[in-house]
Amino acid sequence: MAKKCDVCGRGSKKGASRSHSNIKTIKRQNINLQSKRVNGKKIKICTACIRTMAKNK
């Protein structure tokens, strides 16, 4: 199952954590996904979209 928002399509990003010796380790920064019922369908939606939908009601 993909870690993407079903509304806006945003997904995870790649970042780098650096050690004291400046060695780069690639890490994944996932978005905050929640399962919500919207119009009777259960979808995965990011919290930014939840806030936007609440604002536009």
C-alpha positions in Angstrom: 0.0 0.0 0.0 1.4 3.3 -1.0 2.0 6.0 1.6 0.4 8.8 -0.5 -2.5 11.1 0.2 -5.6 10.1 -1.9 -6.7 13.7 -2.2 -3.6 15.7 -3.1 -1.2 12.9 -4.0 1.6 14.1 -1.7 4.0 11.3 -0.7 7.2 10.8 1.3 10.4 12.7 0.7 14.0 11.7 1.0 16.3 13.4 3.5 19.7 12.8 4.9 20.8 12.4 8.4 24.4 13.3 9.0 26.7 11.8 11.6 29.4 13.6 13.5 31.9 12.4 10.8 29.6 13.8 8.1 28.6 10.4 6.7 25.3 10.7 4.9 22.5 8.2 5.6 19.4 8.4 3.5 16.2 8.5 5.5 12.5 8.6 4.4 10.3 11.4 5.8 6.7 10.2 5.6 3.7 12.5 5.6 1.1 12.3 8.4 -1.6 10.0 6.9 -4.9 9.4 8.6 -7.8 7.1 7.6 -11.0 9.1 7.3 -14.5 8.6 5.9 -15.2 11.2 3.3 -18.5 11.0 1.5 -19.0 7.5 2.7 -15.7 6.2 1.4 -12.7 5.3 3.6 -9.6 7.1 2.3 -6.1 7.8 3.4 -5.8 11.6 3.7 -3.0 13.8 5.0 -3.5 16.1 7.9 -2.9 19.2 5.7 -5.9 18.2 3.5 -8.0 17.5 6.6 -7.3 21.0 7.9 -8.1 22.6 4.5 -11.4 20.7 4.2 -12.4 21.8 7.7 -11.5 25.4 6.8 -13.6 25.4 3.6 -16.7 24.0 5.2 
